[in-house]
Amino acid sequence: MDIRPPFGTVGSPYLTVRKLGLHLSIKINKALALVASHLKLRLAEAHASPRLRDSPCLTHCDAPQWSPRASSQVFAVAFALLAAGAVILTLNVLLLGGHIIFFQSLSLLGYCLFPLDIGALICMLKDNVIIKLVVVSVSLAWSCWAAYPFMSSAVNPRRKALALYPVFLMYISVGFLIIAID
Amino acid sequence: MDPIQPPVENYANPKTCFFHVLFKGVALAFYILSALFIESFVIIFVVTVFLAAIDFWVVKNVSGRILVGLRWWNEVNDLGESVWKFESLDQESLSRLNKKDSWLFWWSLYLTAAAWIILGIFSLVRFQADYLLVVVVCLTLSIANIIGFTKCSKDAKKQFQQFATQTIASHVTSTISSAFSVV
């Protein structure tokens, strides 16, 4: 309906409709702005700890801070993931009929984690998600490239992929930890 | 050797005995007391595990050799396989070792492992998975040393078997006699 009311005097019905239209558009704009700001905050919270998501902190919070409880959980999770992962990966190669020495493999998987450590350090300095993605991808590729010769030479060639896939998976999960955590 | 009472003679290697007990004690004490004045779990984890690792090294490389004349290690042989080696001094040198030293060596190993098990049970009951992780790491190191040194001590193996059969035998006979006395 395209009613273009002429400039009416105060009190005329056309002006009332136009005022309503203005009010409506202002309201819609306000609502959209509110949704946009909530969305931004939600995205920011998704990078932070799961505990902070529970708190009803949408419009008046500062950037999410780490609680000591959450950082200890992250540390324990990372430690347990890497320790258990290294043991399980070594057992995997042994069960595939490969020839490796248990402790040598544990040490090597630890050493090959070093590029991801550097990546994590760099990500700590810069908070931008794009930079984090790039840095983590590069260091992940480097780690996998480093672990590849050792792991592939330990098993017979037909089972190479079976031995290598879990190694890459573990390093990818460490990469996710680095990206997802502020 | 009476397993309950320490022998009467003096320590032959007091400094080694001191270091043998020192790092175990500091690791346990730090873990137990740190909750009172340290907020950061990461610090507690790192310091406790570091102390436990130092203790593992001291026991395996220094006090095991000096106090009880035993050593164990891992090698990679020419075929590329890993081989575990367990060695002890010859019988004559073993008998010349100080009894008090070896009593202290073994009892501190067992008591430390028992203490870590108890602390692990506490953290299980409180559902503290991250403290349980610390306990598991320290317990692994303690048990590794106990297994390693027990394997290379035939004497300790014999004593442990005797103790176990004695305990089980006395337990069984006392249970049976009490059962019959009730009837």
Interface residues (C-beta under 8 A of the other chain):
Chain A: P68 S71 S72 Q73 F75 A76 F79 A80 H99 I101 F102 F103 Q104
Chain B: E39 S40 F41 V42 F45 N74 V76 G80 E81 S82 A129 D130 L133
